[in-house]
Every structure is written in C-alpha cells, then in structure tokens.
C-alpha cells in the first residue's frame, strides 16, 4: 500500500515527487530544465531506499544530467586500486605525449 504520495506537477519543466510504500520502499525525485552547451536539457536529482533481507536499509542517491546517470551509495561496488604502479619509463612516455599534444605536435585523441 502507498502511505505517502506527494507530487508537484510539471511547471516549466520542473517537477517533484515523494512516494513511500508500507513495505518501506521510498523514492523521491526532483527534475528541472537546465541550460546546457547544446541548448535546453534536464537535470534530475533523487534517491530511493528499501530494506534488504538482512535488515540493512539500502539507499541510493543520484543525479542525472548532461553528464549521465551518477549514482552514489555505500552499497555500490568500487573498482579496486591498481596494485601495480605505473613504471617510471611508462610515466615518462605519458608525460612526453601530453607535452606533444599541448604543443600541437600530435592530435588530441579525445
């Protein structure tokens, strides 16, 4: 059953909602129109949460905008740190290529 459902209907591209169910699931979100380099876009922020089988509450906060979907939660996996440092000779080559790019001697790959 829905125990909370608060919504602000779209006005000028802006909206928000906040919903909670009797079993502990909740989701809230706010969206707005934003000016981007390409024109008008949208930006959304929100969060949702629910109870895991072990009793922990999973919460995820997010932003979705011209930079894509950006979730944040302590429950999300994190890439491991590279256990092998970049060798000095490789680091020198990386720096040399960067300097060449800055001088326009080689094209920027992206």
Biopython code that builds the backbone (N, CA, C, O; Angstrom):
import numpy as np
from Bio.PDB.StructureBuilder import StructureBuilder

atoms = [
    (1, "UNK", "N", (0.833, -1.181, 0.000)),
    (1, "UNK", "CA", (0.000, 0.000, 0.000)),
    (1, "UNK", "C", (0.882, 1.251, 0.000)),
    (1, "UNK", "O", (1.963, 1.269, 0.589)),
    (2, "UNK", "N", (0.406, 2.263, -0.657)),
    (2, "UNK", "CA", (1.092, 3.557, -0.695)),
    (2, "UNK", "C", (0.716, 4.334, 0.563)),
    (2, "UNK", "O", (-0.464, 4.556, 0.836)),
    (3, "UNK", "N", (1.734, 4.748, 1.333)),
    (3, "UNK", "CA", (1.434, 5.517, 2.549)),
    (3, "UNK", "C", (1.761, 7.000, 2.386)),
    (3, "UNK", "O", (1.314, 7.830, 3.178)),
    (4, "UNK", "N", (2.550, 7.331, 1.346)),
    (4, "UNK", "CA", (2.815, 8.745, 1.060)),
    (4, "UNK", "C", (2.988, 8.887, -0.450)),
    (4, "UNK", "O", (3.703, 8.106, -1.078)),
    (5, "UNK", "N", (2.341, 9.871, -1.013)),
    (5, "UNK", "CA", (2.463, 10.149, -2.442)),
    (5, "UNK", "C", (2.249, 11.648, -2.640)),
    (5, "UNK", "O", (1.118, 12.120, -2.762)),
    (6, "UNK", "N", (3.349, 12.377, -2.671)),
    (6, "UNK", "CA", (3.301, 13.833, -2.822)),
    (6, "UNK", "C", (3.931, 14.175, -4.165)),
    (6, "UNK", "O", (5.079, 13.820, -4.432)),
    (7, "UNK", "N", (3.180, 14.860, -4.997)),
    (7, "UNK", "CA", (3.664, 15.185, -6.340)),
    (7, "UNK", "C", (3.444, 16.657, -6.648)),
    (7, "UNK", "O", (2.418, 17.239, -6.297)),
    (8, "UNK", "N", (4.437, 17.246, -7.316)),
    (8, "UNK", "CA", (4.301, 18.594, -7.852)),
    (8, "UNK", "C", (4.278, 18.433, -9.360)),
    (8, "UNK", "O", (5.245, 17.958, -9.956)),
    (9, "UNK", "N", (3.192, 18.822, -9.965)),
    (9, "UNK", "CA", (3.028, 18.615, -11.398)),
    (9, "UNK", "C", (3.907, 19.563, -12.195)),
    (9, "UNK", "O", (4.233, 20.659, -11.738)),
    (10, "UNK", "N", (4.286, 19.132, -13.387)),
    (10, "UNK", "CA", (5.220, 19.913, -14.198)),
    (10, "UNK", "C", (4.781, 21.353, -14.445)),
    (10, "UNK", "O", (3.668, 21.622, -14.898)),
    (11, "UNK", "N", (5.686, 22.255, -14.134)),
    (11, "UNK", "CA", (5.508, 23.671, -14.433)),
    (11, "UNK", "C", (6.832, 24.145, -15.015)),
    (11, "UNK", "O", (7.846, 24.159, -14.318)),
    (12, "UNK", "N", (6.830, 24.526, -16.267)),
    (12, "UNK", "CA", (8.063, 24.999, -16.890)),
    (12, "UNK", "C", (9.156, 23.952, -16.906)),
    (12, "UNK", "O", (10.339, 24.291, -16.866)),
    (13, "UNK", "N", (8.779, 22.686, -16.963)),
    (13, "UNK", "CA", (9.758, 21.608, -16.989)),
    (13, "UNK", "C", (10.193, 21.124, -15.623)),
    (13, "UNK", "O", (10.967, 20.172, -15.536)),
    (14, "UNK", "N", (9.719, 21.750, -14.545)),
    (14, "UNK", "CA", (10.108, 21.335, -13.190)),
    (14, "UNK", "C", (9.030, 20.429, -12.594)),
    (14, "UNK", "O", (7.837, 20.652, -12.800)),
    (15, "UNK", "N", (9.455, 19.420, -11.863)),
    (15, "UNK", "CA", (8.521, 18.518, -11.196)),
    (15, "UNK", "C", (9.192, 17.934, -9.959)),
    (15, "UNK", "O", (10.407, 18.043, -9.792)),
    (16, "UNK", "N", (8.408, 17.323, -9.106)),
    (16, "UNK", "CA", (8.963, 16.565, -7.982)),
    (16, "UNK", "C", (7.922, 15.567, -7.511)),
    (16, "UNK", "O", (6.719, 15.754, -7.694)),
    (17, "UNK", "N", (8.418, 14.506, -6.900)),
    (17, "UNK", "CA", (7.522, 13.555, -6.255)),
    (17, "UNK", "C", (8.245, 12.871, -5.107)),
    (17, "UNK", "O", (9.474, 12.805, -5.075)),
    (18, "UNK", "N", (7.465, 12.369, -4.176)),
    (18, "UNK", "CA", (7.975, 11.686, -2.993)),
    (18, "UNK", "C", (6.966, 10.591, -2.660)),
    (18, "UNK", "O", (5.833, 10.879, -2.273)),
    (19, "UNK", "N", (7.380, 9.338, -2.813)),
    (19, "UNK", "CA", (6.477, 8.204, -2.637)),
    (19, "UNK", "C", (7.078, 7.237, -1.626)),
    (19, "UNK", "O", (8.284, 6.987, -1.637)),
    (20, "UNK", "N", (6.236, 6.698, -0.755)),
    (20, "UNK", "CA", (6.667, 5.675, 0.202)),
    (20, "UNK", "C", (5.589, 4.603, 0.282)),
    (20, "UNK", "O", (4.395, 4.901, 0.279)),
    (21, "UNK", "N", (6.030, 3.351, 0.355)),
    (21, "UNK", "CA", (5.098, 2.235, 0.454)),
    (21, "UNK", "C", (5.130, 1.645, 1.859)),
    (21, "UNK", "O", (6.058, 1.895, 2.628)),
    (22, "UNK", "N", (4.119, 0.869, 2.181)),
    (22, "UNK", "CA", (4.011, 0.270, 3.512)),
    (22, "UNK", "C", (5.146, -0.710, 3.803)),
    (22, "UNK", "O", (5.471, -0.943, 4.967)),
    (23, "UNK", "N", (5.750, -1.286, 2.768)),
    (23, "UNK", "CA", (6.847, -2.229, 2.992)),
    (23, "UNK", "C", (8.211, -1.548, 3.051)),
    (23, "UNK", "O", (9.239, -2.223, 2.985)),
    (24, "UNK", "N", (8.237, -0.213, 3.174)),
    (24, "UNK", "CA", (9.488, 0.501, 3.411)),
    (24, "UNK", "C", (10.222, 0.990, 2.184)),
    (24, "UNK", "O", (11.324, 1.524, 2.307)),
    (25, "UNK", "N", (9.655, 0.828, 1.013)),
    (25, "UNK", "CA", (10.289, 1.350, -0.197)),
    (25, "UNK", "C", (9.947, 2.830, -0.319)),
    (25, "UNK", "O", (8.792, 3.222, -0.159)),
    (26, "UNK", "N", (10.957, 3.649, -0.604)),
    (26, "UNK", "CA", (10.685, 5.070, -0.830)),
    (26, "UNK", "C", (11.492, 5.549, -2.028)),
    (26, "UNK", "O", (12.581, 5.049, -2.310)),
    (27, "UNK", "N", (10.933, 6.525, -2.719)),
    (27, "UNK", "CA", (11.596, 7.110, -3.885)),
    (27, "UNK", "C", (11.167, 8.565, -3.981)),
    (27, "UNK", "O", (9.975, 8.872, -3.987)),
    (28, "UNK", "N", (12.136, 9.447, -4.055)),
    (28, "UNK", "CA", (11.836, 10.862, -4.259)),
    (28, "UNK", "C", (12.714, 11.372, -5.389)),
    (28, "UNK", "O", (13.840, 10.911, -5.580)),
    (29, "UNK", "N", (12.180, 12.330, -6.134)),
    (29, "UNK", "CA", (12.908, 12.847, -7.284)),
    (29, "UNK", "C", (12.443, 14.261, -7.588)),
    (29, "UNK", "O", (11.272, 14.600, -7.421)),
    (30, "UNK", "N", (13.390, 15.081, -8.041)),
    (30, "UNK", "CA", (13.111, 16.442, -8.480)),
    (30, "UNK", "C", (13.781, 16.638, -9.828)),
    (30, "UNK", "O", (14.938, 16.261, -10.012)),
    (31, "UNK", "N", (13.064, 17.220, -10.758)),
    (31, "UNK", "CA", (13.616, 17.472, -12.079)),
    (31, "UNK", "C", (13.403, 18.911, -12.491)),
    (31, "UNK", "O", (12.404, 19.534, -12.132)),
    (32, "UNK", "N", (14.354, 19.435, -13.251)),
    (32, "UNK", "CA", (14.298, 20.820, -13.723)),
    (32, "UNK", "C", (14.849, 20.911, -15.134)),
    (32, "UNK", "O", (15.649, 20.075, -15.554)),
    (33, "UNK", "N", (14.419, 21.920, -15.856)),
    (33, "UNK", "CA", (15.038, 22.248, -17.136)),
    (33, "UNK", "C", (16.298, 23.051, -16.843)),
    (33, "UNK", "O", (16.305, 23.916, -15.967)),
    (34, "UNK", "N", (17.361, 22.757, -17.581)),
    (34, "UNK", "CA", (18.620, 23.480, -17.396)),
    (34, "UNK", "C", (19.186, 23.866, -18.760)),
    (34, "UNK", "O", (18.921, 23.212, -19.769)),
    (35, "UNK", "N", (19.955, 24.922, -18.766)),
    (35, "UNK", "CA", (20.626, 25.353, -19.988)),
    (35, "UNK", "C", (21.944, 24.600, -20.096)),
    (35, "UNK", "O", (22.730, 24.587, -19.149)),
    (36, "UNK", "N", (22.194, 23.974, -21.241)),
    (36, "UNK", "CA", (23.448, 23.267, -21.478)),
    (36, "UNK", "C", (24.122, 23.868, -22.703)),
    (36, "UNK", "O", (23.560, 24.746, -23.359)),
    (37, "UNK", "N", (25.307, 23.403, -23.006)),
    (37, "UNK", "CA", (26.020, 23.888, -24.188)),
    (37, "UNK", "C", (25.254, 23.558, -25.467)),
    (37, "UNK", "O", (25.375, 24.264, -26.467)),
    (38, "UNK", "N", (24.460, 22.477, -25.432)),
    (38, "UNK", "CA", (23.689, 22.058, -26.605)),
    (38, "UNK", "C", (22.309, 22.698, -26.662)),
    (38, "UNK", "O", (21.589, 22.513, -27.643)),
    (39, "UNK", "N", (21.927, 23.439, -25.643)),
    (39, "UNK", "CA", (20.593, 24.035, -25.582)),
    (39, "UNK", "C", (19.949, 23.742, -24.243)),
    (39, "UNK", "O", (20.608, 23.760, -23.204)),
    (40, "UNK", "N", (18.652, 23.473, -24.279)),
    (40, "UNK", "CA", (17.934, 23.182, -23.042)),
    (40, "UNK", "C", (17.971, 21.680, -22.796)),
    (40, "UNK", "O", (17.714, 20.885, -23.700)),
    (41, "UNK", "N", (18.291, 21.304, -21.574)),
    (41, "UNK", "CA", (18.319, 19.907, -21.169)),
    (41, "UNK", "C", (17.561, 19.739, -19.880)),
    (41, "UNK", "O", (16.791, 20.610, -19.476)),
    (42, "UNK", "N", (17.780, 18.625, -19.244)),
    (42, "UNK", "CA", (17.118, 18.401, -17.962)),
    (42, "UNK", "C", (18.124, 17.892, -16.947)),
    (42, "UNK", "O", (19.127, 17.269, -17.296)),
    (43, "UNK", "N", (17.836, 18.168, -15.693)),
    (43, "UNK", "CA", (18.660, 17.693, -14.584)),
    (43, "UNK", "C", (17.718, 17.112, -13.540)),
    (43, "UNK", "O", (16.720, 17.728, -13.166)),
    (44, "UNK", "N", (18.051, 15.929, -13.085)),
    (44, "UNK", "CA", (17.216, 15.215, -12.127)),
    (44, "UNK", "C", (18.073, 14.833, -10.932)),
    (44, "UNK", "O", (19.204, 14.375, -11.099)),
    (45, "UNK", "N", (17.547, 15.017, -9.732)),
    (45, "UNK", "CA", (18.192, 14.512, -8.524)),
    (45, "UNK", "C", (17.160, 13.695, -7.778)),
    (45, "UNK", "O", (15.965, 13.986, -7.824)),
    (46, "UNK", "N", (17.628, 12.677, -7.094)),
    (46, "UNK", "CA", (16.683, 11.864, -6.346)),
    (46, "UNK", "C", (17.368, 10.837, -5.488)),
    (46, "UNK", "O", (18.594, 10.766, -5.412)),
    (47, "UNK", "N", (16.541, 10.043, -4.843)),
    (47, "UNK", "CA", (17.053, 8.937, -4.050)),
    (47, "UNK", "C", (15.956, 7.908, -3.887)),
    (47, "UNK", "O", (14.767, 8.225, -3.936)),
    (48, "UNK", "N", (16.374, 6.674, -3.693)),
    (48, "UNK", "CA", (15.425, 5.638, -3.329)),
    (48, "UNK", "C", (16.052, 4.759, -2.269)),
    (48, "UNK", "O", (17.274, 4.687, -2.143)),
    (49, "UNK", "N", (15.204, 4.095, -1.513)),
    (49, "UNK", "CA", (15.686, 3.213, -0.454)),
    (49, "UNK", "C", (14.698, 2.079, -0.244)),
    (49, "UNK", "O", (13.506, 2.189, -0.535)),
    (50, "UNK", "N", (15.242, 0.984, 0.274)),
    (50, "UNK", "CA", (14.430, -0.180, 0.615)),
    (50, "UNK", "C", (15.225, -1.025, 1.597)),
    (50, "UNK", "O", (16.438, -0.861, 1.727)),
    (51, "UNK", "N", (14.548, -1.920, 2.282)),
    (51, "UNK", "CA", (15.186, -2.764, 3.287)),
    (51, "UNK", "C", (15.649, -4.064, 2.644)),
    (51, "UNK", "O", (14.880, -4.749, 1.969)),
    (52, "UNK", "N", (16.913, -4.391, 2.865)),
    (52, "UNK", "CA", (17.495, -5.626, 2.360)),
    (52, "UNK", "C", (17.070, -6.799, 3.242)),
    (52, "UNK", "O", (16.640, -6.588, 4.376)),
    (53, "UNK", "N", (17.184, -8.034, 2.739)),
    (53, "UNK", "CA", (16.789, -9.198, 3.539)),
    (53, "UNK", "C", (17.485, -9.291, 4.902)),
    (53, "UNK", "O", (16.923, -9.842, 5.848)),
    (54, "UNK", "N", (18.717, -8.750, 5.004)),
    (54, "UNK", "CA", (19.435, -8.815, 6.285)),
    (54, "UNK", "C", (19.068, -7.670, 7.228)),
    (54, "UNK", "O", (19.646, -7.552, 8.309)),
    (55, "UNK", "N", (18.111, -6.823, 6.831)),
    (55, "UNK", "CA", (17.652, -5.736, 7.691)),
    (55, "UNK", "C", (18.308, -4.392, 7.434)),
    (55, "UNK", "O", (17.839, -3.373, 7.941)),
    (56, "UNK", "N", (19.391, -4.367, 6.651)),
    (56, "UNK", "CA", (20.034, -3.092, 6.325)),
    (56, "UNK", "C", (19.145, -2.294, 5.371)),
    (56, "UNK", "O", (18.417, -2.867, 4.560)),
    (57, "UNK", "N", (19.212, -0.986, 5.478)),
    (57, "UNK", "CA", (18.460, -0.129, 4.565)),
    (57, "UNK", "C", (19.397, 0.304, 3.442)),
    (57, "UNK", "O", (20.394, 0.990, 3.671)),
    (58, "UNK", "N", (19.057, -0.111, 2.230)),
    (58, "UNK", "CA", (19.807, 0.279, 1.040)),
    (58, "UNK", "C", (19.299, 1.644, 0.608)),
    (58, "UNK", "O", (18.097, 1.822, 0.406)),
    (59, "UNK", "N", (20.199, 2.609, 0.463)),
    (59, "UNK", "CA", (19.835, 3.941, -0.023)),
    (59, "UNK", "C", (20.770, 4.307, -1.161)),
    (59, "UNK", "O", (21.982, 4.110, -1.073)),
    (60, "UNK", "N", (20.203, 4.835, -2.219)),
    (60, "UNK", "CA", (20.979, 5.285, -3.361)),
    (60, "UNK", "C", (20.519, 6.693, -3.710)),
    (60, "UNK", "O", (19.326, 6.945, -3.879)),
    (61, "UNK", "N", (21.472, 7.599, -3.816)),
    (61, "UNK", "CA", (21.194, 8.967, -4.256)),
    (61, "UNK", "C", (21.741, 9.103, -5.668)),
    (61, "UNK", "O", (22.740, 8.471, -6.013)),
    (62, "UNK", "N", (21.094, 9.919, -6.481)),
    (62, "UNK", "CA", (21.556, 10.051, -7.856)),
    (62, "UNK", "C", (21.319, 11.448, -8.409)),
    (62, "UNK", "O", (20.468, 12.208, -7.947)),
    (63, "UNK", "N", (22.118, 11.738, -9.421)),
    (63, "UNK", "CA", (21.958, 12.919, -10.262)),
    (63, "UNK", "C", (21.960, 12.385, -11.686)),
    (63, "UNK", "O", (22.774, 11.526, -12.027)),
    (64, "UNK", "N", (21.071, 12.878, -12.507)),
    (64, "UNK", "CA", (21.059, 12.534, -13.928)),
    (64, "UNK", "C", (20.958, 13.847, -14.693)),
    (64, "UNK", "O", (19.977, 14.581, -14.571)),
    (65, "UNK", "N", (21.986, 14.128, -15.481)),
    (65, "UNK", "CA", (22.023, 15.383, -16.230)),
    (65, "UNK", "C", (22.832, 15.185, -17.503)),
    (65, "UNK", "O", (22.974, 14.056, -17.971)),
    (66, "UNK", "N", (23.357, 16.251, -18.064)),
    (66, "UNK", "CA", (24.121, 16.147, -19.303)),
    (66, "UNK", "C", (25.364, 15.271, -19.142)),
    (66, "UNK", "O", (25.961, 14.859, -20.136)),
    (67, "UNK", "N", (25.754, 14.985, -17.910)),
    (67, "UNK", "CA", (26.901, 14.114, -17.654)),
    (67, "UNK", "C", (26.493, 12.668, -17.417)),
    (67, "UNK", "O", (27.332, 11.842, -17.059)),
    (68, "UNK", "N", (25.213, 12.349, -17.611)),
    (68, "UNK", "CA", (24.743, 10.979, -17.449)),
    (68, "UNK", "C", (24.191, 10.707, -16.057)),
    (68, "UNK", "O", (24.015, 11.616, -15.246)),
    (69, "UNK", "N", (23.927, 9.439, -15.806)),
    (69, "UNK", "CA", (23.393, 8.987, -14.522)),
    (69, "UNK", "C", (24.560, 8.776, -13.571)),
    (69, "UNK", "O", (25.491, 8.031, -13.875)),
    (70, "UNK", "N", (24.508, 9.443, -12.403)),
    (70, "UNK", "CA", (25.615, 9.397, -11.446)),
    (70, "UNK", "C", (25.093, 8.938, -10.086)),
    (70, "UNK", "O", (24.700, 9.763, -9.261)),
    (71, "UNK", "N", (25.086, 7.626, -9.851)),
    (71, "UNK", "CA", (24.591, 7.108, -8.576)),
    (71, "UNK", "C", (25.656, 7.165, -7.490)),
    (71, "UNK", "O", (26.852, 7.088, -7.774)),
    (72, "UNK", "N", (25.210, 7.301, -6.243)),
    (72, "UNK", "CA", (26.114, 7.265, -5.093)),
    (72, "UNK", "C", (25.453, 6.457, -3.989)),
    (72, "UNK", "O", (24.314, 6.719, -3.601)),
    (73, "UNK", "N", (26.184, 5.474, -3.493)),
    (73, "UNK", "CA", (25.705, 4.656, -2.386)),
    (73, "UNK", "C", (26.876, 3.858, -1.844)),
    (73, "UNK", "O", (27.719, 3.397, -2.614)),
    (74, "UNK", "N", (26.943, 3.687, -0.533)),
    (74, "UNK", "CA", (27.999, 2.837, 0.014)),
    (74, "UNK", "C", (27.821, 1.377, -0.394)),
    (74, "UNK", "O", (28.742, 0.579, -0.219)),
    (75, "UNK", "N", (26.667, 1.012, -0.930)),
    (75, "UNK", "CA", (26.411, -0.359, -1.351)),
    (75, "UNK", "C", (26.919, -0.653, -2.757)),
    (75, "UNK", "O", (27.009, -1.819, -3.140)),
    (76, "UNK", "N", (27.252, 0.372, -3.536)),
    (76, "UNK", "CA", (27.724, 0.157, -4.897)),
    (76, "UNK", "C", (29.168, -0.331, -4.879)),
    (76, "UNK", "O", (29.956, 0.093, -4.034)),
    (77, "UNK", "N", (29.519, -1.220, -5.805)),
    (77, "UNK", "CA", (30.904, -1.702, -5.850)),
    (77, "UNK", "C", (31.856, -0.590, -6.272)),
    (77, "UNK", "O", (31.477, 0.335, -6.990)),
    (78, "UNK", "N", (33.084, -0.699, -5.818)),
    (78, "UNK", "CA", (34.123, 0.278, -6.142)),
    (78, "UNK", "C", (35.258, -0.473, -6.826)),
    (78, "UNK", "O", (35.661, -1.544, -6.373)),
    (79, "UNK", "N", (35.764, 0.080, -7.899)),
    (79, "UNK", "CA", (36.871, -0.553, -8.607)),
    (79, "UNK", "C", (38.084, -0.645, -7.688)),
    (79, "UNK", "O", (38.362, 0.285, -6.931)),
    (80, "UNK", "N", (38.799, -1.750, -7.748)),
    (80, "UNK", "CA", (39.981, -1.886, -6.891)),
    (80, "UNK", "C", (41.098, -0.944, -7.329)),
    (80, "UNK", "O", (41.185, -0.556, -8.494)),
    (81, "UNK", "N", (41.932, -0.594, -6.391)),
    (81, "UNK", "CA", (43.106, 0.221, -6.685)),
    (81, "UNK", "C", (44.098, -0.669, -7.415)),
    (81, "UNK", "O", (44.304, -1.822, -7.035)),
    (82, "UNK", "N", (44.711, -0.135, -8.462)),
    (82, "UNK", "CA", (45.695, -0.911, -9.207)),
    (82, "UNK", "C", (46.878, -1.207, -8.285)),
    (82, "UNK", "O", (47.533, -0.282, -7.804)),
    (83, "UNK", "N", (47.157, -2.489, -8.035)),
    (83, "UNK", "CA", (48.253, -2.825, -7.114)),
    (83, "UNK", "C", (49.635, -2.625, -7.724)),
    (83, "UNK", "O", (50.645, -2.694, -7.023)),
    (84, "UNK", "N", (49.676, -2.373, -9.044)),
    (84, "UNK", "CA", (50.964, -2.219, -9.713)),
    (84, "UNK", "C", (51.129, -0.769, -10.165)),
    (84, "UNK", "O", (50.391, -0.310, -11.037)),
    (85, "UNK", "N", (52.071, -0.054, -9.595)),
    (85, "UNK", "CA", (52.283, 1.333, -10.019)),
    (85, "UNK", "C", (52.781, 1.379, -11.465)),
    (85, "UNK", "O", (53.387, 0.429, -11.961)),
    (86, "UNK", "N", (52.512, 2.500, -12.121)),
    (86, "UNK", "CA", (52.998, 2.679, -13.493)),
    (86, "UNK", "C", (54.514, 2.829, -13.430)),
    (86, "UNK", "O", (55.021, 3.662, -12.680)),
    (87, "UNK", "N", (55.248, 2.024, -14.216)),
    (87, "UNK", "CA", (56.712, 2.133, -14.202)),
    (87, "UNK", "C", (57.162, 3.533, -14.625)),
    (87, "UNK", "O", (56.476, 4.208, -15.392)),
    (88, "UNK", "N", (58.296, 3.953, -14.128)),
    (88, "UNK", "CA", (58.810, 5.300, -14.395)),
    (88, "UNK", "C", (58.946, 5.565, -15.888)),
    (88, "UNK", "O", (58.602, 6.651, -16.355)),
    (89, "UNK", "N", (59.451, 4.574, -16.654)),
    (89, "UNK", "CA", (59.632, 4.805, -18.094)),
    (89, "UNK", "C", (58.282, 5.010, -18.794)),
    (89, "UNK", "O", (58.195, 5.798, -19.736)),
    (90, "UNK", "N", (57.238, 4.318, -18.354)),
    (90, "UNK", "CA", (55.910, 4.493, -18.948)),
    (90, "UNK", "C", (55.338, 5.859, -18.566)),
    (90, "UNK", "O", (54.732, 6.535, -19.398)),
    (91, "UNK", "N", (55.529, 6.261, -17.314)),
    (91, "UNK", "CA", (55.053, 7.569, -16.868)),
    (91, "UNK", "C", (55.739, 8.685, -17.651)),
    (91, "UNK", "O", (55.111, 9.690, -17.984)),
    (92, "UNK", "N", (57.038, 8.507, -17.947)),
    (92, "UNK", "CA", (57.769, 9.499, -18.748)),
    (92, "UNK", "C", (57.181, 9.606, -20.152)),
    (92, "UNK", "O", (57.059, 10.707, -20.690)),
    (93, "UNK", "N", (56.814, 8.467, -20.752)),
    (93, "UNK", "CA", (56.218, 8.474, -22.091)),
    (93, "UNK", "C", (54.849, 9.160, -22.086)),
    (93, "UNK", "O", (54.515, 9.897, -23.014)),
    (94, "UNK", "N", (54.067, 8.915, -21.045)),
    (94, "UNK", "CA", (52.754, 9.557, -20.916)),
    (94, "UNK", "C", (52.924, 11.068, -20.831)),
    (94, "UNK", "O", (52.212, 11.814, -21.504)),
    (95, "UNK", "N", (53.857, 11.519, -20.011)),
    (95, "UNK", "CA", (54.123, 12.948, -19.858)),
    (95, "UNK", "C", (54.626, 13.558, -21.166)),
    (95, "UNK", "O", (54.214, 14.654, -21.547)),
    (96, "UNK", "N", (55.522, 12.839, -21.853)),
    (96, "UNK", "CA", (56.064, 13.319, -23.124)),
    (96, "UNK", "C", (54.949, 13.482, -24.161)),
    (96, "UNK", "O", (54.910, 14.486, -24.872)),
    (97, "UNK", "N", (54.045, 12.505, -24.252)),
    (97, "UNK", "CA", (52.927, 12.580, -25.203)),
    (97, "UNK", "C", (51.998, 13.740, -24.852)),
    (97, "UNK", "O", (51.494, 14.428, -25.740)),
    (98, "UNK", "N", (51.775, 13.953, -23.566)),
    (98, "UNK", "CA", (50.927, 15.070, -23.134)),
    (98, "UNK", "C", (51.553, 16.402, -23.561)),
    (98, "UNK", "O", (50.854, 17.295, -24.040)),
    (99, "UNK", "N", (52.864, 16.530, -23.386)),
    (99, "UNK", "CA", (53.549, 17.759, -23.789)),
    (99, "UNK", "C", (53.479, 17.959, -25.303)),
    (99, "UNK", "O", (53.313, 19.082, -25.779)),
    (100, "UNK", "N", (53.606, 16.862, -26.059)),
    (100, "UNK", "CA", (53.494, 16.953, -27.515)),
    (100, "UNK", "C", (52.093, 17.416, -27.920)),
    (100, "UNK", "O", (51.946, 18.249, -28.814)),
    (101, "UNK", "N", (51.067, 16.874, -27.262)),
    (101, "UNK", "CA", (49.686, 17.276, -27.548)),
    (101, "UNK", "C", (49.495, 18.762, -27.274)),
    (101, "UNK", "O", (48.867, 19.472, -28.060)),
    (102, "UNK", "N", (50.046, 19.229, -26.146)),
    (102, "UNK", "CA", (49.909, 20.643, -25.778)),
    (102, "UNK", "C", (50.598, 21.556, -26.785)),
    (102, "UNK", "O", (50.157, 22.684, -27.004)),
    (103, "UNK", "N", (51.669, 21.080, -27.394)),
    (103, "UNK", "CA", (52.380, 21.869, -28.406)),
    (103, "UNK", "C", (51.768, 21.698, -29.796)),
    (103, "UNK", "O", (52.206, 22.340, -30.750)),
    (104, "UNK", "N", (50.760, 20.837, -29.913)),
    (104, "UNK", "CA", (50.105, 20.607, -31.197)),
    (104, "UNK", "C", (50.872, 19.693, -32.122)),
    (104, "UNK", "O", (50.578, 19.644, -33.317)),
    (105, "UNK", "N", (51.846, 18.969, -31.607)),
    (105, "UNK", "CA", (52.657, 18.087, -32.440)),
    (105, "UNK", "C", (51.942, 16.782, -32.763)),
    (105, "UNK", "O", (52.235, 16.149, -33.777)),
    (106, "UNK", "N", (51.011, 16.377, -31.910)),
    (106, "UNK", "CA", (50.196, 15.193, -32.183)),
    (106, "UNK", "C", (48.745, 15.543, -31.853)),
    (106, "UNK", "O", (48.487, 16.359, -30.968)),
    (107, "UNK", "N", (47.794, 14.925, -32.568)),
    (107, "UNK", "CA", (46.384, 15.263, -32.320)),
    (107, "UNK", "C", (45.909, 14.757, -30.962)),
    (107, "UNK", "O", (46.387, 13.745, -30.449)),
    (108, "UNK", "N", (44.966, 15.482, -30.407)),
    (108, "UNK", "CA", (44.342, 15.083, -29.144)),
    (108, "UNK", "C", (43.370, 13.956, -29.449)),
    (108, "UNK", "O", (42.496, 14.108, -30.303)),
    (109, "UNK", "N", (43.508, 12.840, -28.770)),
    (109, "UNK", "CA", (42.673, 11.667, -29.062)),
    (109, "UNK", "C", (41.336, 11.697, -28.351)),
    (109, "UNK", "O", (40.562, 10.747, -28.467)),
    (110, "UNK", "N", (41.048, 12.739, -27.632)),
    (110, "UNK", "CA", (39.724, 12.733, -27.073)),
    (110, "UNK", "C", (39.547, 13.415, -25.817)),
    (110, "UNK", "O", (38.439, 13.448, -25.283)),
]
sb = StructureBuilder()
sb.init_structure("model")
sb.init_model(0)
sb.init_chain("A")
sb.init_seg("    ")
for serial, (resi, resn, name, xyz) in enumerate(atoms, 1):
    if name == "N":
        sb.init_residue(resn, " ", resi, " ")
    sb.init_atom(name, np.array(xyz, "f"), 0.0, 1.0, " ", f" {name:<3s}", serial, name[0])
structure = sb.get_structure()
